[in-house]
Amino acid sequence: MEEQLNQSNSNVAQETKLKFYHWLSKVKIYLAENWNQFQTASKREKKETLEAIGILQLLLLGKPVTELQKKFLKAQSVDLIKILFLIAFKLIPSPLPITVLAIWLGKKINFNVLPSSQSNFSSKK
């Protein structure tokens, strides 16, 4: 009886490993196909974060800023929180690619965990 139980557990472990292997294969393909998009988004976020810092500096100095600049700063601040959320997940030791899991779960509840473009708030004239 104990031998059958051990065999059953071994089969479940093998099936789990196989499912995880196939899931990782899908993740690998997704990353390979979307790498350029990731790089483009990273460059955009860098540019927008630098612009948001400039607006924040103006506010700290008491200089006037437009309503559009304030909206841009708020929207970019949300993106920065999203980025910090994703970085915090990276610090959790886990065998799972948590960022991919967070993106997938976000899509399930119709919430984009990835930063988005603030081009509709462009504060440059």
Secondary structure, DSSP 8 states (H G I E B T S, - for coil): -HHHHHHHHHHHHHHHHHHHHHHHHHHHHHHHHHHHHHHHHHHHHHHHHHHHHHHHHHHHTT----HHHHHHHHHHHHHHHHHHHHHHHHTS--SS-HHHHHHHHHHHTT---S----GGG----
